[in-house]
Amino acid sequence: MNSLFKSEQGKKQILSLYNEKLKELPIEFEYKTVHTNYGDTNIIVVGDATKPPILLVHGSNGCAPIALETYPNLYKKFQVFAIDVLAQPNKSSETRLSMKDNSYGLWINELLHQLELKNVTLAGFSFDGLIILKTLIQKEQNIKEVFLSAPAFLVNGNPLMALFKVFIPMKLYMITQKNAYLEKFLQALFTERDEFAFNYLSKVLIHFKMDFTPVPIIKKEEAALIKTPITIIAAKKDVLFPGVKMIHRAQKIFPSLKNAVLLERSKHVQSRTDNRKIGALLLRD
């Protein structure tokens, strides 16, 4: 199988930033590798095994250390399992799963089985929406509750707006490697500047083969069968997955919707202040 990293040098640069971010975090952790039918999955485990488990799923073109930094206090209530999603610029296998079937759900449920986890909370950001909802569709018996922040798989934004604000600046950066285009791309998605995101994505966009397959939308019939309590945190200024539109559809299609929160000032990637609010939701009894 051809690597999704375009070169060994590029891979080393991306994983060096991964390691730097993990080293910065004030946590004790252990690595765990789980062998699945879809590839080896790297997991960073934080916290006491006597506490209830939470599985953290990062967004597209991300990695587990970013998820751990986003919600740093979860270990106080949970044992945290932060996964490196397959076929992303991280330490898991580079197997690219289909978004059209339930492969992502089969993969996560296999992870839970291998880890012997039950009554699990699932939480994450962006592409996590597809991964977590596919997990519930495939088998939800081991899932206690889910929290989805600016999730994919529910609604899409205006394609022309996304094209001009996100995808054209991204492509121009990939062609020219001029930072002005990267800044424009990040400004469309991030509520506030993130220096690590700038450095990390500056390498990912150049050295990693990203998946540009359009993200599908969950069917009403699939959503209607889900019984697991769902909390959705939507961003009003999200150009990819608009918050008002998202909450409106979620309220119509999910009988198990427990809570829907609209972040009024947030773009797709939340601010540190909003991430603290989301973290508090996760820690609430």
C-alpha positions as CSV (number, residue, x, y, z in Angstrom):
1,M,0.0,0.0,0.0
2,N,1.3,3.4,-0.9
3,S,1.8,5.7,2.0
4,L,-0.4,8.7,2.5
5,F,2.7,10.7,3.5
6,K,4.3,12.0,0.4
7,S,7.8,11.5,1.7
8,E,9.7,10.1,4.7
9,Q,11.0,13.6,5.5
10,G,7.5,15.1,5.5
11,K,6.3,12.3,7.8
12,K,9.1,12.9,10.2
13,Q,8.3,16.7,10.3
14,I,4.6,16.0,11.0
15,L,5.2,13.4,13.7
16,S,7.9,15.6,15.3
17,L,5.2,18.2,15.8
18,Y,2.8,15.5,17.1
19,N,5.5,14.5,19.7
20,E,6.1,18.1,20.6
21,K,2.5,18.8,21.3
22,L,2.1,15.6,23.4
23,K,5.3,16.5,25.4
24,E,3.8,20.0,26.2
25,L,0.7,18.5,27.8
26,P,0.9,18.3,31.6
27,I,-0.4,14.7,31.7
28,E,0.8,11.2,32.4
29,F,-0.1,8.9,29.6
30,E,0.6,5.5,28.0
31,Y,0.6,4.5,24.4
32,K,-1.6,1.5,23.4
33,T,-1.7,-0.1,20.0
34,V,-4.9,-2.0,19.1
35,H,-4.8,-4.4,16.1
36,T,-8.0,-4.3,14.2
37,N,-9.3,-5.7,10.9
38,Y,-8.9,-2.1,9.5
39,G,-5.4,-1.5,10.7
40,D,-3.4,-0.8,13.8
41,T,-4.8,2.0,15.9
42,N,-2.7,4.2,18.1
43,I,-4.3,5.3,21.4
44,I,-3.1,7.6,24.1
45,V,-4.5,6.6,27.4
46,V,-4.8,9.1,30.3
47,G,-6.2,8.6,33.8
48,D,-7.4,6.0,36.3
49,A,-8.7,2.7,35.0
50,T,-11.3,2.7,37.8
51,K,-13.0,5.7,36.3
52,P,-15.6,5.4,33.5
53,P,-14.2,5.4,30.0
54,I,-14.4,8.2,27.4
55,L,-13.2,7.8,23.8
56,L,-12.0,11.0,22.2
57,V,-12.1,11.4,18.4
58,H,-10.2,14.2,16.8
59,G,-11.2,16.0,13.6
60,S,-10.0,15.7,10.0
61,N,-6.2,16.2,9.5
62,G,-5.7,16.0,13.2
63,C,-4.2,13.8,15.9
64,A,-4.9,12.6,19.4
65,P,-2.7,15.2,21.2
66,I,-4.9,18.0,19.8
67,A,-8.0,16.3,21.2
68,L,-6.3,15.9,24.6
69,E,-5.3,19.6,24.6
70,T,-8.8,20.7,23.7
71,Y,-10.4,19.0,26.7
72,P,-7.5,18.8,29.2
73,N,-9.5,18.0,32.4
74,L,-11.4,15.0,31.4
75,Y,-9.1,12.7,33.3
76,K,-10.6,14.1,36.5
77,K,-13.8,12.2,35.8
78,F,-12.9,9.6,33.1
79,Q,-10.2,7.3,31.9
80,V,-9.5,8.9,28.6
81,F,-8.8,7.0,25.4
82,A,-7.7,9.5,22.7
83,I,-7.5,7.7,19.4
84,D,-5.4,8.5,16.3
85,V,-8.0,8.2,13.5
86,L,-7.0,5.9,10.7
87,A,-5.7,7.5,7.5
88,Q,-4.9,10.8,9.1
89,P,-1.5,12.5,9.7
90,N,-0.7,10.7,12.9
91,K,0.6,7.3,14.3
92,S,-2.2,4.9,13.3
93,S,-2.4,2.8,10.1
94,E,-3.0,4.6,6.9
95,T,-6.1,2.5,5.9
96,R,-8.6,4.8,4.3
97,L,-12.2,3.7,5.2
98,S,-15.3,4.3,3.2
99,M,-17.7,7.0,4.4
100,K,-20.5,5.4,2.4
101,D,-20.8,2.3,4.5
102,N,-20.5,1.5,8.2
103,S,-16.7,0.8,8.1
104,Y,-16.0,3.5,10.6
105,G,-18.6,2.1,13.0
106,L,-17.3,-1.4,12.7
107,W,-13.8,-0.1,13.4
108,I,-14.7,1.8,16.5
109,N,-16.9,-1.0,17.9
110,E,-14.0,-3.4,17.2
111,L,-11.7,-1.1,19.2
112,L,-14.2,-1.1,22.1
113,H,-14.3,-4.9,22.0
114,Q,-10.6,-5.2,22.0
115,L,-10.2,-2.7,24.8
116,E,-13.0,-4.5,26.8
117,L,-14.8,-1.1,27.3
118,K,-18.5,-0.9,28.0
119,N,-20.8,2.0,29.0
120,V,-18.5,4.3,27.0
121,T,-18.9,8.0,26.4
122,L,-17.9,9.1,22.9
123,A,-16.8,12.7,22.2
124,G,-15.1,14.6,19.5
125,F,-15.0,17.3,16.9
126,S,-15.8,17.8,13.2
127,F,-15.2,14.5,11.3
128,D,-16.0,12.8,14.6
129,G,-19.7,13.3,13.8
130,L,-19.5,10.8,11.0
131,I,-17.3,8.4,12.9
132,I,-19.4,8.4,16.1
133,L,-22.8,8.4,14.4
134,K,-21.7,5.5,12.2
135,T,-20.6,3.7,15.4
136,L,-24.1,4.2,16.9
137,I,-25.8,3.0,13.6
138,Q,-23.6,-0.1,13.5
139,K,-23.9,-1.0,17.2
140,E,-24.7,1.2,20.1
141,Q,-25.2,-1.2,23.0
142,N,-21.8,-0.3,24.6
143,I,-22.2,3.5,24.2
144,K,-23.6,5.4,27.2
145,E,-23.7,8.9,25.7
146,V,-22.2,11.0,22.8
147,F,-21.0,14.6,22.5
148,L,-20.5,16.0,19.1
149,S,-18.8,19.4,18.5
150,A,-19.3,21.1,15.1
151,P,-19.9,17.6,13.7
152,A,-19.8,16.5,10.1
153,F,-22.5,14.1,8.7
154,L,-25.6,16.2,9.8
155,V,-25.7,19.2,7.4
156,N,-23.5,20.9,4.9
157,G,-22.9,24.6,4.3
158,N,-23.1,26.7,1.2
159,P,-20.8,25.0,-1.3
160,L,-19.8,28.2,-3.0
161,M,-18.9,29.9,0.3
162,A,-16.9,26.9,1.3
163,L,-15.1,26.9,-2.1
164,F,-14.0,30.5,-2.0
165,K,-13.3,30.8,1.8
166,V,-11.8,27.4,2.5
167,F,-10.9,25.2,-0.4
168,I,-9.4,27.8,-2.9
169,P,-7.1,29.3,-0.2
170,M,-6.1,25.8,0.9
171,K,-5.3,24.7,-2.7
172,L,-3.4,27.9,-3.4
173,Y,-1.2,27.3,-0.3
174,M,-0.6,23.8,-1.4
175,I,0.6,25.1,-4.8
176,T,2.5,28.1,-3.8
177,Q,3.4,27.4,-0.1
178,K,2.8,31.1,0.6
179,N,1.7,31.7,4.2
180,A,-0.8,34.4,3.2
181,Y,-3.0,31.7,1.7
182,L,-2.7,29.5,4.8
183,E,-3.6,32.4,7.0
184,K,-6.7,33.0,4.9
185,F,-7.7,29.3,5.1
186,L,-7.3,29.2,8.8
187,Q,-9.2,32.5,9.4
188,A,-12.2,31.0,7.7
189,L,-12.2,28.0,10.0
190,F,-10.7,29.1,13.3
191,T,-12.4,31.3,15.8
192,E,-9.1,32.4,17.1
193,R,-5.5,32.0,15.9
194,D,-3.8,28.8,16.9
195,E,0.0,28.7,16.4
196,F,0.3,24.9,16.6
197,A,-2.5,24.5,14.1
198,F,-0.6,26.9,11.7
199,N,2.6,24.9,12.1
200,Y,1.0,21.5,11.9
201,L,-1.3,22.2,9.0
202,S,1.5,24.0,7.1
203,K,3.2,20.6,7.0
204,V,0.1,18.4,6.6
205,L,-1.2,20.4,3.6
206,I,2.1,20.0,1.8
207,H,3.3,16.5,2.9
208,F,0.1,14.4,3.4
209,K,-2.4,13.1,0.8
210,M,-5.7,14.3,2.2
211,D,-9.1,12.8,1.4
212,F,-11.3,15.3,-0.5
213,T,-14.3,12.9,-0.8
214,P,-17.5,14.8,0.0
215,V,-18.9,13.9,3.5
216,P,-22.3,12.3,3.2
217,I,-25.3,13.2,5.3
218,I,-27.0,10.9,7.8
219,K,-30.4,9.6,6.6
220,K,-33.5,10.4,8.7
221,E,-34.3,6.6,8.9
222,E,-30.8,5.9,10.4
223,A,-31.1,8.8,12.9
224,A,-34.6,7.7,14.0
225,L,-33.2,4.3,15.2
226,I,-30.5,5.7,17.5
227,K,-31.4,5.5,21.2
228,T,-28.1,6.7,22.7
229,P,-28.4,10.3,24.3
230,I,-26.8,12.8,22.0
231,T,-25.5,16.3,22.8
232,I,-24.7,18.5,19.9
233,I,-22.5,21.7,20.1
234,A,-23.0,23.7,17.0
235,A,-21.1,26.8,15.8
236,K,-23.2,29.7,14.4
237,K,-20.4,31.0,12.1
238,D,-19.3,27.6,10.9
239,V,-18.9,27.8,7.1
240,L,-18.7,24.0,6.7
241,F,-21.5,22.8,9.0
242,P,-23.7,25.9,9.9
243,G,-24.9,25.7,13.5
244,V,-28.5,27.0,13.2
245,K,-29.2,24.7,10.3
246,M,-27.5,21.8,12.2
247,I,-29.6,22.2,15.3
248,H,-32.8,22.6,13.3
249,R,-32.2,19.3,11.5
250,A,-30.9,17.5,14.6
251,Q,-34.1,18.4,16.5
252,K,-36.2,16.9,13.6
253,I,-34.3,13.6,13.1
254,F,-32.9,12.5,16.5
255,P,-35.4,11.2,19.0
256,S,-32.5,10.7,21.4
257,L,-31.3,14.3,21.2
258,K,-30.5,15.3,24.8
259,N,-29.1,18.7,24.4
260,A,-28.3,21.2,21.6
261,V,-26.0,24.1,22.2
262,L,-25.4,26.9,19.7
263,L,-22.1,28.8,20.1
264,E,-23.0,32.3,18.9
265,R,-19.5,33.6,18.1
266,S,-17.8,30.4,17.0
267,K,-16.5,29.4,13.6
268,H,-15.8,25.7,12.8
269,V,-12.9,25.4,15.3
270,Q,-13.9,26.7,18.7
271,S,-12.1,29.2,20.8
272,R,-10.4,28.2,24.0
273,T,-13.2,29.7,26.0
274,D,-15.8,27.7,24.1
275,N,-13.7,24.6,24.5
276,R,-13.7,25.1,28.3
277,K,-17.5,25.3,28.1
278,I,-17.7,22.1,26.2
279,G,-15.3,20.4,28.6
280,A,-17.6,21.5,31.5
281,L,-20.5,19.8,29.7
282,L,-18.5,16.6,29.5
283,L,-17.6,16.7,33.1
284,R,-21.1,17.5,34.3
285,D,-22.8,14.7,36.3
